[in-house]
Amino acid sequence: MAGSSIQAQLKAYYNNSLILIEQGNAVDARKYILAVLNGLRGLHESPEISYLKKATIEHHMRVLYQVAVALRTNGVTDTVKILMGLSAPTPATAKGEQRASNTPSEAHQDWCASIFGKYKKGVVHIRATERGVGGSGTGFIISKKGYLLTNAHVVVNAERDALCANLSFSFVNDTTKHKMHVIEFSKEWDIALCRSEEGLGDPITVIPRIKDYSQLEQGADVVVIGNAFSMGLAPFSGIVKFTHDEEGNLVYTAPSNPGDSGGPVFNGQGECVGINKSITAAVNCGGSPVMAQGLTNATPMDRIDEMLEKWCKKHDITL
C-alpha cells in the first residue's frame, strides 16, 4: 500500500478511536489505537522517512501508547481525553494521572538529539597554535581516508596571513591529539580541506554531504554541531532564511558562538548542507554592510563541492 494510502487509513482509524472514546467505549477504542500504533511503527521503519518525521512519529507513538495503557487499566478517563485532544487539561489533574504534551518543539528536540547522537563522533575539535598562542574551532570528517573540512579562518593565522604552524584535532570524549595538515584552503569561501597525518583506526564516522543542494528550501530546519568556547561538542538549531544570500552564503537563525566555526550544518535527513562560519551574518543594506542580529551564515554545500572537485583534481586525490 502506498504511503499516502497508509496515512489515510491510519487517520480513519484514529478518527474512529476519537468517536469511540467520546462514546465511552474503551475496549473498541483501544483496538483502533493499537492499529494506529502498528501502522506508525511501519512508517517509522521506512528508510525514506526523515529524522524530523521519525521524531514526530516517535512522539505520537509515545502518546498513543499512554492512551492504550490508560484505556486498558482505567477505561475512558479525563487523562485519555486530554491525551487525545478531546478536552483541555485543567490546572489540577487527578493524582496519579499523567499528561502529555504533543508539541512540535518536543519532536524538534528529538530530531536534533538524533542527529547529534548519530554524527557527533564524526565532528572534531580543532586546535591551531603558534608560539604558545592559538585558537580552536570545529571540523568534521568527510572520508574514511581521514579527510576533514573546517573554515579557513580556523587554520590560518590572521596576523601573518599564513597557515598556523601547529594544527591538530581530537574526537569527542578523547584527549588524543591527531596531527593534521591543510591540503588547500579558500579565504574567499572560508573553506579548508585537511587530512590527518596518521591513521584514525576503525570505526570512523563520516559526515554525509547532501547530493543535491537545490533540494534545501527556505524555512527548512537545520541543526549545527559545534564546540563553542571549547566547552565540548553540542548541537544548536534554527531555520534556513536564505539558501543563498547576495554573497552566496547559506543563512539561518542559530545562536552560533566562537568555537562553533567549521561545524557541519545538517538538514532533516541528516545530510551536511554547509559549514558554519560566523556568529552573525552581514547584510547589504543600501550599499553598506549591516550585521544582522540572530543570524548565522555558512558556506553552502554546492560551493564546497565545487571547491572539493577542483582541489581533488589539482592534487590527484580521491576522498
VMD Tcl script that draws the C-alpha trace (Angstrom):
set ca {
  {0.00 0.00 0.00}
  {1.33 3.47 -0.91}
  {2.45 5.79 1.88}
  {-0.45 8.20 1.30}
  {-2.95 5.31 1.45}
  {-1.44 4.06 4.71}
  {-1.65 7.52 6.25}
  {-5.26 7.88 5.12}
  {-6.12 4.53 6.70}
  {-4.38 5.45 9.95}
  {-6.22 8.76 10.03}
  {-9.53 6.90 9.65}
  {-8.60 4.53 12.50}
  {-7.61 7.48 14.65}
  {-10.90 9.29 13.98}
  {-12.82 6.11 14.83}
  {-10.97 5.92 18.16}
  {-11.95 9.51 18.93}
  {-15.61 8.77 18.32}
  {-15.49 5.63 20.48}
  {-13.72 7.48 23.31}
  {-16.40 10.18 23.25}
  {-18.98 7.37 23.47}
  {-17.12 5.83 26.43}
  {-16.30 2.61 24.57}
  {-12.80 1.89 25.90}
  {-12.49 -1.66 24.52}
  {-13.12 -0.86 20.85}
  {-11.31 2.49 21.05}
  {-8.20 0.67 22.25}
  {-8.36 -1.71 19.27}
  {-8.21 1.23 16.87}
  {-5.42 2.89 18.88}
  {-3.34 -0.31 18.66}
  {-3.98 -0.45 14.91}
  {-2.69 3.12 14.56}
  {0.38 2.24 16.65}
  {1.18 -0.74 14.43}
  {0.87 1.43 11.33}
  {3.10 4.14 12.78}
  {5.77 1.54 13.58}
  {5.80 0.54 9.92}
  {6.16 4.16 8.78}
  {8.91 4.78 11.33}
  {10.98 1.90 9.94}
  {10.80 3.23 6.38}
  {14.25 4.41 5.14}
  {12.53 7.23 3.22}
  {11.35 8.96 6.41}
  {13.47 11.94 7.53}
  {14.81 12.31 11.07}
  {12.31 15.09 11.77}
  {9.37 12.95 10.67}
  {10.74 9.98 12.62}
  {10.92 12.13 15.73}
  {7.34 13.31 15.20}
  {6.15 9.72 14.73}
  {8.02 8.60 17.85}
  {6.31 11.32 19.87}
  {2.85 10.34 18.61}
  {3.62 6.70 19.40}
  {4.55 7.56 22.97}
  {1.29 9.45 23.45}
  {-0.82 6.69 21.89}
  {0.94 4.06 24.00}
  {-0.07 6.02 27.10}
  {-3.63 6.13 25.81}
  {-3.68 2.38 25.12}
  {-2.41 1.61 28.64}
  {-4.88 4.01 30.24}
  {-7.82 2.57 28.29}
  {-6.89 -0.95 29.35}
  {-6.40 -0.13 33.05}
  {-8.90 2.66 33.78}
  {-11.15 2.92 30.74}
  {-12.13 6.32 29.33}
  {-10.84 8.91 31.81}
  {-10.18 12.64 31.70}
  {-6.50 11.84 31.11}
  {-7.35 9.84 27.98}
  {-9.47 12.71 26.66}
  {-6.66 15.18 27.34}
  {-4.08 12.98 25.61}
  {-6.34 12.64 22.57}
  {-7.08 16.37 22.48}
  {-10.78 15.93 23.26}
  {-10.59 18.20 26.29}
  {-8.20 20.78 27.64}
  {-6.04 19.97 30.66}
  {-7.24 21.51 33.90}
  {-4.96 23.25 36.43}
  {-5.45 20.36 38.84}
  {-5.23 16.92 37.28}
  {-6.34 13.95 39.36}
  {-3.50 12.49 41.43}
  {-1.64 9.68 39.70}
  {-2.82 10.65 36.19}
  {-0.25 11.65 33.60}
  {-0.44 14.36 31.00}
  {1.48 14.50 27.75}
  {2.35 17.43 25.55}
  {2.00 16.95 21.81}
  {4.03 19.94 20.73}
  {6.19 20.42 17.63}
  {9.06 21.62 19.83}
  {9.33 18.21 21.51}
  {9.55 16.47 18.15}
  {12.17 19.00 17.04}
  {14.22 18.36 20.16}
  {14.07 14.61 19.50}
  {15.24 15.19 15.92}
  {18.18 17.37 16.98}
  {19.18 14.82 19.60}
  {19.07 12.02 16.99}
  {21.31 13.91 14.58}
  {23.75 14.83 17.33}
  {23.86 11.29 18.73}
  {24.49 9.71 15.34}
  {27.13 12.09 13.98}
  {28.95 13.66 16.94}
  {31.74 11.09 16.62}
  {32.46 12.44 13.13}
  {32.86 16.02 14.39}
  {36.22 17.12 15.82}
  {37.73 19.82 18.00}
  {40.50 21.60 16.07}
  {43.43 23.34 17.77}
  {45.59 25.84 15.91}
  {48.64 27.03 17.86}
  {51.76 29.05 17.15}
  {54.46 30.11 19.63}
  {52.24 29.05 22.51}
  {49.31 31.12 21.31}
  {46.37 29.86 19.32}
  {42.72 29.25 18.97}
  {40.25 26.50 18.35}
  {37.33 25.60 16.17}
  {35.33 22.71 14.80}
  {35.76 20.40 11.84}
  {34.21 17.21 10.51}
  {35.31 14.00 8.80}
  {34.18 13.55 5.18}
  {36.13 10.42 4.27}
  {37.35 7.21 5.85}
  {40.76 8.14 4.48}
  {40.99 10.87 7.12}
  {40.00 13.93 5.11}
  {38.13 16.62 7.00}
  {36.64 20.07 6.43}
  {36.71 23.24 8.50}
  {36.80 27.01 7.97}
  {39.89 28.61 6.51}
  {39.92 31.16 9.33}
  {40.26 28.33 11.87}
  {43.61 27.18 10.42}
  {45.03 30.46 9.08}
  {46.97 32.91 11.26}
  {45.24 36.22 10.53}
  {48.28 38.35 11.51}
  {50.72 36.51 9.24}
  {48.09 35.63 6.64}
  {49.54 32.11 6.58}
  {48.70 28.69 7.93}
  {49.21 28.13 11.65}
  {52.38 26.20 12.45}
  {50.77 23.53 14.63}
  {47.43 22.00 13.72}
  {45.73 19.09 15.46}
  {42.30 17.73 16.25}
  {40.64 15.39 18.70}
  {37.37 13.48 18.79}
  {34.60 13.86 21.35}
  {35.48 12.45 24.79}
  {39.00 11.65 23.58}
  {42.10 13.57 24.64}
  {44.26 12.02 21.90}
  {45.55 14.71 19.56}
  {45.82 13.85 15.87}
  {48.18 15.99 13.81}
  {46.75 17.26 10.55}
  {47.89 19.24 7.55}
  {45.97 21.54 5.22}
  {45.76 20.43 1.61}
  {44.03 23.54 0.26}
  {42.03 26.45 1.58}
  {39.91 29.29 0.22}
  {39.76 32.54 2.17}
  {37.03 33.77 -0.17}
  {34.69 30.91 0.76}
  {36.24 30.21 4.15}
  {36.84 26.51 3.44}
  {39.83 24.36 4.30}
  {40.36 20.76 3.19}
  {42.61 18.95 5.64}
  {43.85 15.44 6.29}
  {45.00 13.56 9.34}
  {48.73 12.80 9.27}
  {48.11 9.39 10.83}
  {45.58 6.59 10.66}
  {42.41 7.09 12.67}
  {41.52 3.42 13.12}
  {38.04 1.96 12.91}
  {35.24 2.66 13.01}
  {35.27 6.16 11.53}
  {32.06 8.19 11.48}
  {31.82 10.03 8.17}
  {29.53 13.04 7.83}
  {27.35 12.57 4.71}
  {27.06 15.54 2.35}
  {23.80 16.44 0.61}
  {23.87 15.24 -3.00}
  {21.61 17.96 -4.41}
  {21.84 21.26 -2.55}
  {18.96 22.69 -4.60}
  {16.63 20.47 -2.56}
  {17.26 22.62 0.54}
  {14.42 25.12 0.96}
  {13.78 28.33 2.85}
  {12.13 27.58 6.18}
  {13.78 24.16 6.48}
  {15.03 23.10 9.91}
  {18.78 22.82 10.38}
  {20.96 21.71 13.29}
  {24.64 22.55 13.73}
  {27.24 20.70 15.80}
  {29.91 23.00 17.20}
  {32.37 23.49 20.03}
  {31.52 26.91 21.47}
  {34.25 28.34 23.74}
  {35.92 24.88 23.71}
  {33.27 23.68 26.17}
  {32.71 20.46 24.21}
  {30.63 19.42 21.23}
  {26.98 20.45 21.39}
  {24.12 20.97 18.92}
  {22.19 24.17 18.22}
  {19.36 24.63 15.75}
  {17.50 27.11 13.59}
  {15.71 27.52 10.27}
  {17.00 28.45 6.83}
  {16.47 32.11 5.94}
  {18.25 32.02 2.60}
  {19.84 29.09 0.80}
  {21.97 31.74 -0.98}
  {22.16 35.38 0.05}
  {23.68 38.14 -2.11}
  {27.14 36.87 -1.22}
  {26.25 33.25 -1.97}
  {26.08 32.19 1.67}
  {23.64 29.87 3.42}
  {21.94 31.96 6.13}
  {19.93 30.61 9.07}
  {18.74 31.50 12.55}
  {21.11 29.94 15.09}
  {22.92 31.03 18.27}
  {26.46 30.42 16.99}
  {29.42 31.33 19.20}
  {33.24 31.45 18.95}
  {34.50 27.89 18.55}
  {31.47 26.79 16.52}
  {33.26 27.85 13.32}
  {33.79 24.91 10.99}
  {30.93 22.83 12.32}
  {28.64 20.85 9.97}
  {25.14 22.15 9.29}
  {22.61 19.29 8.92}
  {19.19 19.14 7.28}
  {16.30 16.96 8.44}
  {17.67 13.93 6.58}
  {20.98 14.07 8.48}
  {22.92 15.41 5.48}
  {25.51 18.17 5.75}
  {24.34 21.23 3.80}
  {27.14 23.63 4.74}
  {30.00 24.69 7.03}
  {29.05 27.02 9.86}
  {31.39 30.02 9.69}
  {30.35 33.07 11.69}
  {28.41 34.40 14.67}
  {26.44 36.94 12.67}
  {25.65 37.45 9.02}
  {26.48 40.71 7.24}
  {23.60 42.00 5.11}
  {23.98 44.53 2.30}
  {21.69 47.39 3.25}
  {21.76 50.38 0.92}
  {25.28 49.58 -0.18}
  {26.63 49.26 3.36}
  {27.18 46.02 5.31}
  {24.99 45.70 8.40}
  {25.48 42.95 10.97}
  {22.16 41.09 11.19}
  {21.30 40.06 14.72}
  {20.23 36.47 15.35}
  {21.51 35.16 12.02}
  {24.46 32.95 11.20}
  {25.94 32.18 7.80}
  {27.69 29.19 6.33}
  {29.44 28.15 3.17}
  {26.77 26.18 1.24}
  {27.47 22.63 0.14}
  {27.12 23.36 -3.58}
  {30.07 25.76 -3.35}
  {32.02 23.32 -1.13}
  {31.53 20.50 -3.66}
  {32.83 22.74 -6.46}
  {35.97 23.52 -4.48}
  {36.50 19.88 -3.48}
  {36.28 18.73 -7.09}
  {38.82 21.39 -8.12}
  {41.23 20.56 -5.30}
  {41.00 16.80 -5.79}
  {41.93 17.20 -9.47}
  {44.77 19.56 -8.61}
  {46.31 17.18 -6.07}
  {45.22 13.94 -7.78}
  {43.43 12.63 -4.71}
  {40.21 10.72 -4.11}
  {38.22 11.40 -0.98}
}
mol new
graphics top color blue
foreach p $ca { graphics top sphere $p radius 0.5 }
foreach p [lrange $ca 0 end-1] q [lrange $ca 1 end] { graphics top cylinder $p $q radius 0.2 }
display resetview
